[in-house]
Amino acid sequence: MKRTALLLSLLLALALLPGCGTQQELTQNTAAPYSLTQDQGELLELLGLSDQAGLVTFSGPEEATVLSIDTYQLRDGQWEPTGGGQLSREAAGQPWEGLAVLQSREDYSIGLRVRTEGIASYTTGPAEPDSDPLGWTLQFLEEETPITLGEPVPVALFLYSGDGSLRTHPLADFADPAAFDGEDLALVQAVTLTFTA
């Protein structure tokens, strides 16, 4: 676990160093995938994290004073919170900008690291799939998405199949848990960002 936290910290540090990351212009009140340089992508692959981790950059509402990073597990057709954390700031008035690293772990826990005015780290407890997963897909935010104060923005969806067959789901399916009915999914997890005043 310490190794994984160290690797996530290294990835976050590389994204923040001048000259090591791409300077992304992000529209205010949006979240978007963080664009890695070729070197960063190759390092992620070398560390064995390219298919386990996603990076999301955000520019939240000026009036926001709390950022919640929440994780969920789909149980009996409903999303149940499984962990996450909150960051707060005293003064609103400027867009709330930052970077989040999301990682699916071998024990089905989720690692989260967020850099805004400082760096915060959270890890959920291990999850127990309904059956042994025979296939999986991890979906991270792929396009710029609007942020609305008080509304969760899904940034990751992790699907583990009990029978080896999978279909991908748009992150918007977070709003409709019934979209996952009828599939033999051993485990479904989601990560959201929510800005509140």
C-alpha positions in Angstrom: 0.0 0.0 0.0 2.9 2.4 0.8 4.4 1.6 -2.6 1.1 2.5 -4.4 0.8 5.8 -2.4 4.4 6.6 -3.3 3.7 5.9 -7.0 0.6 8.1 -7.0 2.5 10.8 -5.3 5.3 10.6 -7.9 2.7 10.8 -10.7 1.1 13.8 -9.1 4.4 15.5 -8.6 5.4 14.9 -12.2 2.2 16.4 -13.4 2.9 19.5 -11.3 6.5 20.2 -12.1 7.1 23.0 -14.6 8.1 21.6 -17.9 6.9 18.1 -17.0 3.2 18.6 -17.6 1.1 20.2 -20.3 -0.3 23.6 -19.5 -4.1 22.9 -19.8 -6.4 25.8 -20.3 -9.6 24.7 -18.5 -12.9 26.5 -18.8 -14.2 27.7 -15.4 -16.8 25.4 -13.8 -15.6 22.2 -15.6 -13.7 19.0 -15.0 -11.7 17.3 -17.7 -9.1 14.5 -18.1 -5.6 15.7 -17.5 -3.5 15.4 -20.6 -0.2 13.6 -19.9 2.9 14.2 -22.0 4.3 11.2 -23.8 7.0 10.8 -21.1 4.4 10.9 -18.3 2.3 8.3 -20.1 5.3 6.0 -20.6 6.3 6.4 -16.9 2.7 5.5 -15.9 2.9 2.4 -18.1 6.3 1.5 -16.7 5.0 1.7 -13.1 2.1 -0.6 -14.1 -0.5 2.1 -13.4 -1.6 3.0 -16.9 -4.7 0.8 -16.7 -5.4 1.5 -13.0 -5.2 5.2 -12.6 -6.9 8.3 -14.0 -6.1 12.0 -13.7 -8.8 14.7 -13.6 -8.2 18.4 -13.6 -10.9 20.8 -12.5 -11.9 24.5 -12.2 -14.7 24.6 -9.7 -17.2 27.4 -9.0 -15.9 30.6 -7.4 -18.5 30.5 -4.7 -17.6 26.9 -3.6 -16.0 26.5 -0.2 -16.2 22.7 0.1 -15.0 20.0 -2.3 -16.2 16.5 -1.6 -14.6 13.5 -3.3 -16.9 10.6 -2.8 -16.8 6.9 -3.7 -19.7 4.6 -4.0 -20.6 1.0 -4.5 -23.8 -0.2 -6.3 -25.7 -2.5 -4.0 -29.3 -3.7 -4.7 -29.8 -1.0 -7.3 -28.7 1.9 -5.1 -25.4 3.8 -4.7 -24.0 3.4 -1.2 -21.2 5.7 0.0 -18.0 3.8 0.7 -15.5 6.6 1.5 -13.8 9.7 0.2 -13.1 13.0 1.9 -13.7 16.7 1.9 -11.5 19.7 1.4 -12.5 23.2 2.4 -11.3 26.7 1.9 -12.1 29.8 3.9 -12.4 32.4 1.1 -14.5 32.0 -2.0 -14.2 34.4 -4.9 -11.7 32.6 -7.2 -12.2 29.5 -9.3 -11.3 26.4 -7.3 -8.6 24.7 -9.4 -6.9 21.5 -8.9 -5.9 18.0 -10.0 -7.2 14.6 -8.7 -5.5 11.2 -9.2 -7.9 8.2 -8.9 -6.7 4.6 -8.6 -8.4 1.2 -8.5 -6.4 -1.1 -6.3 -5.9 -4.9 -6.3 -8.1 -5.3 -3.2 -10.9 -3.2 -4.9 -10.2 -0.2 -2.7 -9.9 3.2 -4.3 -7.0 5.5 -3.8 -7.6 9.3 -4.1 -5.0 12.1 -4.1 -6.1 15.7 -4.7 -4.0 18.8 -5.1 -5.7 22.2 -4.7 -4.1 24.6 -2.3 -2.4 21.6 -0.7 -2.4 17.9 -1.2 -4.9 15.5 0.4 -4.9 11.7 0.2 -7.8 9.3 0.9 -8.2 5.5 0.6 -11.4 3.6 0.8 -11.6 0.2 2.5 -11.4 -2.9 0.4 -14.6 -3.9 -1.4 -15.9 -7.4 -1.7 -17.3 -8.4 -5.1 -20.4 -10.6 -5.2 -18.3 -13.2 -7.1 -14.8 -13.6 -8.4 -14.4 -11.0 -11.2 -13.5 -12.6 -14.6 -13.2 -9.2 -16.4 -13.1 -5.5 -15.6 -13.1 -2.1 -17.1 -12.1 1.2 -15.5 -13.6 4.3 -17.1 -12.3 7.7 -16.3 -13.5 11.2 -17.4 -12.8 11.5 -21.1 -14.1 14.9 -22.0 -14.6 18.4 -20.4 -17.7 18.2 -18.2 -19.7 21.1 -16.7 -19.6 21.5 -12.9 -22.8 22.7 -11.2 -22.6 23.9 -7.6 -24.2 21.2 -5.3 -24.4 18.5 -8.0 -22.0 15.4 -8.1 -19.8 15.1 -11.2 -19.0 11.5 -11.9 -15.3 11.2 -12.8 -14.7 7.4 -12.7 -16.7 4.2 -13.0 -15.2 0.8 -12.2 -17.0 -2.3 -13.5 -16.1 -5.9 -12.6 -17.9 -8.7 -14.4 -18.9 -12.0 -12.8 -19.1 -13.9 -16.1 -16.3 -12.2 -18.1 -18.7 -10.2 -20.4 -18.7 -6.4 -20.1 -20.2 -3.5 -21.8 -19.0 0.0 -21.2 -21.3 2.6 -19.6 -21.1 6.4 -19.9 -20.2 8.1 -16.7 -23.7 9.7 -16.9 -25.2 6.3 -16.0 -24.2 7.2 -12.4 -27.5 9.2 -12.3 -29.5 6.1 -13.3 -28.4 3.0 -11.3 -31.0 0.9 -13.2 -28.7 1.2 -16.3 -26.6 -1.6 -14.7 -29.6 -4.0 -14.3 -29.5 -7.3 -16.1 -25.7 -7.6 -16.3 -23.7 -10.1 -14.3 -21.6 -7.5 -12.5 -19.7 -8.7 -9.5 -18.9 -5.1 -8.4 -19.7 -1.6 -9.6 -17.9 1.5 -8.1 -18.0 5.2 -8.9 -16.1 8.3 -7.9 -17.6 11.8 -7.9 -16.6 15.4 -7.2 -19.1 17.8 -5.6 -18.5 21.5 -5.0 -20.8 23.2 -2.4 -20.9 26.7 -0.8 
